[in-house]
């Protein structure tokens, strides 16, 4: 299974000493007003700092090259081993954060959130959790307001919305970037106005952002190993075109399949959207009547993939994915038939880890580096009963499970900051349960 293989691989890397080379606030009393000189102290990024600045689009954005053979840098070696292991295979070496010496901003804070897409349940739940956290912190007197924008995959529009947030005097801007490089000019503008810019679910190349991410290159490789071991032809269902996460996952998978000599039946784009994923799966099955041995996917659409195979009358393959409520519901109704290997890439902890980094940054706790990598909890088929809840049905696409343990505990989060300690009322136990209110 993935977790056992990953642990073994990481242990080998540790023995060989190999790892990856993979802005103040405005508004609020006591804060720096938009347009004034930034209060942040710029920390030199050193070697490995992204070279792309302003709005320049770097070549190869859709297929970033990993740098798994680079030696472990000083920043990574200072982390606990459990976090060091997360930096294997990233596309570039982490660098010192521009916000390491950022001065605390007087609360309450004006929080702004730039979303690039709201077309699937995962992104909707991410936004819901951001709103919940904002309300919780507003009640505690730390946040004064929460404003959200959605660009619907239009990079130019997201740039404009970010610049509007800057002019509105946001204390901090959180974002799910629609491009790894296309927002760099707007991000730099935020930094120059003293506004921290924190990304979640996909990093940007700007040195003026604090990226909170996970190792999607390794995840793509590990899912690819699962599909190769299943035997037979593989259907590759890619995520959202242009997404930094999708690009890393795709590259990791292709790297692994190249090593394995795997037979890829087809590559299609499901866009991490149930209706699109089911359509492209059915289209592929219509042209491959001899059968598919495994499906490589990374989103939350494993239930509709399974439904497509059942509808076509073909034997159920192994499906890799991020576990979801509808998948757990499908598994419950088809025990012994649904074959799964994957992870729990949950919007709940994605929002929470990004939010916590932002709150600590505003409080002047000083993130040491970027990206801050969050471990992704692996999920084996044997673990599905632990995640299943009674409200989960094959149609429960908007229900997403919550893993029992915080993937980035307070102790692990402390290792990423110059000053330890959570800021505000955050408790992982307060994460809404999947069946709450149902």
Buried (B, 14 or more C-beta within 10 A) or exposed (E): BBBEBBEEBBEEBBEEEBBBBBBBBBBBEEBBEBEEEBBBEBBEBEEBBBEBBEBEBBEEBBEBEBBBEBEBBEBBEBBEEEBBBBBBBBBBBBBBBBBBBBBBBEBBBBBBBBBBBBBBBBBBBBBBBBBBBBEBBBEEEBBBBBBBBBBEBBBEBBBBBBBBBBEBBBBBBBBBBBBBBBBBBBBBBBBBBBBBBBBBBBBBBBBBBBBBBBBBBBBBBBBBBBBBBBEBBBBBBBBBEBBBBBBBBBBBBBBBBEEBEBEBBBBBBBBBBBBBBBBBBBEBBEEBEEBBBBBBBBBBBBBBBBBBBBEBEBEBBBBBBBBBBBBBBBBBEBEEEBBBBBBBBBBBBBBBBBBBBBBBBBBBBBBBBBBBBBBBBBBBBEBBEEBBBEBBBBEBBBBBBBBEEBBBEBEBBBBBBBEEEBBBEBEBEEBEEBBEEE
